[in-house]
Amino acid sequence: MTTNKVAEQAITQTTEAVVSHGPHISIKAETLFNFLGLPITNSLLTSWLTLVLLAFLALAYKRNRFVTNLLNLILKPIYGLFYGVFGDKIDVFFPLVMTYFLYILGLNWFGLLPGVGTLMYKTHGHSIPILRAGTADLNTTLAFGFFSIFMVQFYAVRYLGWGKYLKKFFNFANPIAAFVGILEIISEFSKAISFSFRLFGNIFAGEVLLTVIAFLVPVLASFPFLLFEFFVGFIQALVFSMLSSIFISVAIADHGH
């Protein structure tokens, strides 16, 4: 065997070793097991755990003074923020948009906990992480995006009635109005897609960044990036809920006045 072939083989083996022991990065959530024909992914498992945690906090809110005071520190400033959007309708919409905020925040921050993404489960000859941030799965963010836009349409019909609601999309008074109606339909779908990819892109990119940094440099070097991702997770949850509230506010406004 020539020297060049030996060198090529050594480089190939080294590359394969690095790849096989490198960080685990997958753009889609991995299936852990199937339950009644339903694939249970690592992101779905994390979403369930976050939901359970929020349920415990909701129960403790009325029973534990410490939890009550702690949550009020978060809820009251955000309540004032959304009051500027909804005004006297705040009590109707605040439970919905605050649920968006808390659940998305929980999913974002859950993915930053120690062990998430590093605890591995062996299946079919390869290892996959047991837990993955729910918002790092495009399926989850698509569900959030389309549900948010669905609720926008629901409240628009509730406050404006079917007549004014449909006139927004199907107005044949003149060609320009008809064309604008088509653009409005496209706009509603584009909002859901924008919601989904903005949230997914930011959270998934953050997970990849932390994974690569933790693999290449010592543990303490990734700490500033971890703090930054905590901030990004908060901002993304706030942006999603705030945009949802603005879309609802615009949708229920009577543009005829």
N, C-alpha and C positions, 0 to 999 in steps of 0.2 A: 504494500500500500504506500503510495507516495506521501510526501510530507504535506502537500496541499490537501489531499483527501483526509489525512489524519486531523489537520487543523479544522477543516470544514465540519467533520464529524464531532469534534470537541465543541465547536461553537454551537452546533445544533443541539447537542446534549445539554449544554449550559443554558441555552435559550429555553428549552423545554422545562428544565428544572426551575428556572425563574418563573415561567408562566404557571407551572403547576403549583408553586408555593407562593404565588403572588396574591394580591388582594382580590377578593371575590366581588365582581361588579356585574350586575345583570340589569338591563333596562326594564325587564318585566318581572313581576312577582313570581316566585317559584311555588309550585304545589307541594305541600307537606304530606297530605293524605287526602283521601276521598271519604266523604260522609254522605250516605244515601245518594250517591252519584254526584254530589256537589263537591268540586275541588276546593279544598281549604288551603289557601295560600298563606305565606308568612305575613303579608300585608293585611290580609283579612283577619288573621289571628290578632295582630296588633290593634286593629280597629275595634275588635270585640273587647280586648283588654282595656282600651281607652274608654269605651262606652261603660264598662263596669265601674271603672274608676270615677267617672263623672256621675254615675248613679249613686255611688257611695258619698260623694261630695254633696250631692243634692239632698240626700237623706240627713247627712250630718249638718247641713246648713241650718236646719230648724232645731237641732238638738245639742249642738256643740258651739259654745260662745266663741271659742277661738277660731273655728272654721268660719263662723258667721262674720266675724270682724275681718278675717283675712280676705274672704271673698268680696266683702263690701268695699275693701280698698281697691279692688279691681273693677267691680260692677259700677260703682257710683261715677267715677270719671268717664267711663265709656257710655253710661246712661246719658250723661250730659252731652257727650259728643253726638250721640244719635238723636238727642232731643233737638239739636240744631237742624237735623234733616227732616224729622217727622212732625215736630211741633206738638200740637195737642193730640195727635194720633200715636204718640210714642208708646202708650200702654198696649196698643194693638200689635205693633210690629216688633217691639223690643225683644219679646221672648224668642221670636224666630231668628233675628239677626244675632242675638247674643248666643243662641245655640250654635249658629254657624261659627262664631268666633271661638267659643270654648272648645268645641269638638275639633275644629281644624288646628287650634293651638295645641290641644292635647296630642293629636296625631303628629304634628311637627316636632314637638319637644320629646315625645316618646322615642322617636328615632335617634335621639341624641344621648339616651341613657346608656350607661355601661352595659355591655352584653348584647345590645341590639345590633345585629349585623355581624357579631363575632361568635356567638353561640351557634355551632353548626350541627346539622342533622344529616346523617349519611343515608342516601337513598339511591338505588340504581347505580351504585359504584362511584358516586360523587357526592360531595358535601354542599349543602345549601344552608343559608342562615335561617334559624328558627323564627326570628323576628325581623321585621322590616317596617320602616315608617309607612303608615297607611297612605299618606299623601305622596309618597315616592312611587306609587302605583297609579298609572294613568287611568285605570278603570275607576278608581276611587274619585279622582279629581273630575273625571267626566260626569260621574254621578252627581257630585256636588254642583257642577256647572249647570247641568240640565235641570236639576231639581230647583236650583235658585231661579232660573229663568221661568220655569213652570209656575213657581209661586208668584213671580212678577205678573204673569198673565192671569193667574187666579184672582189676585187682588184688583187687577185692572177691571176685570169683569164684575167683580163684587161691588166696586165703587162707581164705575161708569155705566154698567149695564151692557148687555150684548150689542145693542145698537151702536153706541159710541165706540165700543171696543172694536167691532168689526169694521167700522168706518175708517179706522186708523189704517187698516191694511187693504181694504177693498173700497176705494173711493173712485168712482168712474165719472165724476163731475167733469173732468177734462183729462187729456192725456198725461199732463204733468202730474196731477194728483194720483192717477193710476200707477205711474212709474214710481212715484215716491212710496206708494203702498207696497210695491214689490221690494223696494230697498229696505223698508221697515221689516218685512218678513226675513230678508237675508240678515238684517242687523240683529234680530233676536237670536238666530242660530249662531252668528259670529260671536255674540256676547258669551254664549255658553262655551264655545270652543276656546275663546280667549281666556275665560276663567280657568278652564281645565289646564291648558298648557302653561299658563303663567304660574299657577300653583305647583304643578308637577315639575316644571323645569327648574324652579328655584330650589325646591326641596331635594330633588334627585341630584342636582348639581352639587348641592351642599354635602350630601352623603358621599358622593364620589370624591369630592375634595378632601373630606376628613379621612376617608379610607386610604387615599393615596398618600396623604401627609403622614398618617400613622404608620404606613408601611415603609416609607422612605427615611423618616427622621425619628428621633426619640419621642417618647410619649409627651413630655412637657412642651415640646415644640408645637404640638397641635392644639394646645390649650387656647391660645388667642383665636384660632379659627373656630373652636367650639363655642366660645363666647359670641363670636360673630354670627354663627348659625342659630344660636338662641335668639338673637336679635332679629335675624331674618325670619325665623319661624313666627315670632310675634307680629312682625310687620305684615307678613303674608296673610295671617289670619285676620288682622285688622283690615287690610286692603280688601279682602274677599267680602267680609261682612259690610264694610262701608260702601263698596260698589253696589252690592245687593240692595242696600237701603236706598241708595240714590236712584237706582233703576225702579224700585217700587214707588218712590216718591214721585218720580216723573210719570210713571205709568198711571197713577191714580189721579193725577192732576187733570182737571177739565180744561182742555186746550181751547174750548169754544169761548171761554170767558177771557 
